[in-house]
Amino acid sequence: MQMRLILFDIDGTLMDSGGAGVRSLDFAFRDLFSIENAFEGIGMAGKTDYQIIKEGLAKHKVSFNGNLDAITGSYISHLKREINNTEKHIKPGIYDVLRELSFMDDVRLGLLTGNLEQGARIKLGSLGIDRYFPTGAFGSDDDDRDNLLPIAVKRAEGLCNTKIKFYNCVVVGDTPRDIYCSKPYGAKAIGVAT
């Protein structure tokens, strides 16, 4: 039996955080650099959190040196609070899809997301779906989303103790970057129109 790996993006695919991520990044820049609305005008769709943070630093001419850890720490602290908002919701049909896929013996679920791992777990945990994703690859693993699929596959292989071929992987996402990151490896992609 060949194992299939289905890797989900988070924001816009599994859920909508009600703006918690953007607010938390803005609050981190406000706290650390006294910059309000630091990420206004910065496109975030499909990028890793580190890419977004580095673009914010460059936009405001703040040095990367030593700032990345402080920013991510502040971001995570704010996200823990900001995720508790009334606008947050799971996308339609996701509970049903995850439940059905979790019963399939030849399928493993994982994440392929630009979120920092800790941020991803906060977001998914707030909706009770974190348990469906024992593994994955995250923006905290590599700045470049195109490098995440091999990381996710290696981790999934370690969990299920079997080899997983790239052509047996499916990446599910809502942005062109989500879809494109599967192509260099011959994996399949499903674009969702959320």
Secondary structure, DSSP 8 states (H G I E B T S, - for coil): ---EEEEE--BTTTEE-TTHHHHHHHHHHHHHH--TTTTTT---TT--HHHHHHHHHHHTT---TTHHHHHHHHHHHHHHHHT--TT-EE-TTHHHHHHHHHT-TTEEEEEE-SS-HHHHHHHHHTTT-GGG-S-EE-TTT-S-GGGHHHHHHHHHHHHHTS---GGGEEEEESSHHHHHTTGGGT-EEEE---
